[in-house]
Amino acid sequence: MQQFARKVFAAAAAITFIGSAAGASAQTGWKPDRTVEIIVGTPPGSGYDIVARKLQEIWQTANLIEKSVTVVNKPGGFNALGNAYLNQHPGNGSYVAITGTLLLSDNLAGNSAMSFKDFTPLAVLLNEEIVFAVNPASPIKTGKDFIDRLKQDPASVSVALSGIGGQNHIALGLVAQAGGADPSRLKVVGFQGGAEAVTAVLGGHVDATVGPASIVTPQLAAGKLRVIGVPSEQRLGGVFAQVPTWREQGVDAVFSQWRGLMGPKGLTPAQIAYWDEVLGKTVQTEEWKDHIERTQLTYRYLDSRRARDFVTDQNEKVREILSGLGLVRK
């Protein structure tokens, strides 16, 4: 982080790195002068929301940010409300938002007019695997049962997920396609957040759900959901240890999602350097590492410079996947 700050501020070469928000602002020449808002474009309890509230907790308990920190949920319009709210504050580094694959897929699928170019990427914070789950009372016992039903009639299985055209929809489409079913005929029920999709399965209103592992973990541990497949390279640990990957079940589909932080358009180098400093410290805390392990996430940190390159590359990869599924806006 210091090396990045020195490149931006040549005069900062003699500044000593210290573990406090005051030290960060001394190096960057900027710090928040008001309450910091973490904007979440999905409801409370969603995967994005869980990450936001963990950041809020760490920033305050570890005194990484001097000002108070609040989480602001703006669900609606496939993240459009949250994104629009963020960019009502151009150039203001006190506003940040949780972001991820959904930012790219929403734009490419035509759900949002805003693309990653309308924001300031600040970091990639983690990777999260996506899981497929059903109610324990469901006649769908395994991934094979699920695929067999889809091949016979894709519309015979109702699947709840957050974000039509988003990362969970992409994962479902890839699994269906790799399993020999027509992804264009899937019966998908969209919700604003993953927690709502899980609730629909728990209540027996839909047959299955596809969503973040962190959302499903407590329900699986409590025996309230059965996870039938994971589109990951290898099996997950913890409560998912006995769940086979889709590849193990003969379905060649691998896909995971990333989560990060972005600011509004027009942030200055000093503001970006401040967030590089704070986020670099955040991901090194024991609280963050414990959160990653407990919620079946994968540790991955890219600072602002690397995050910009990563998001640009990911946008083209997501475009290719969505095009194959017929979901790219014409």
Secondary structure by P-SEA (a helix, b strand, c coil): caaaaaaaccccccccccccaaaaaaaaccccccbbbbccccccccaaaaaaaaaaaaaacccccccbbbbbbbccccaaaaaaaaacccccccbbbbbcaaaaaaaaaccccccccccccccccbbbbbbbbcccccccccaaaaaaaaaaccccbbbbbcccccaaaaaaaaaaaaaccccccccccccccaaaaaaaaaaccccccccccccaaaaaaacccccccccccccccccccccccccccccccbbbbbbbbbbcccccaaaaaaaaaaaaaaaacaaaaaaaaaabbbbbbbcaaaaaaaaaaaaaaaaaaaaaaccccc
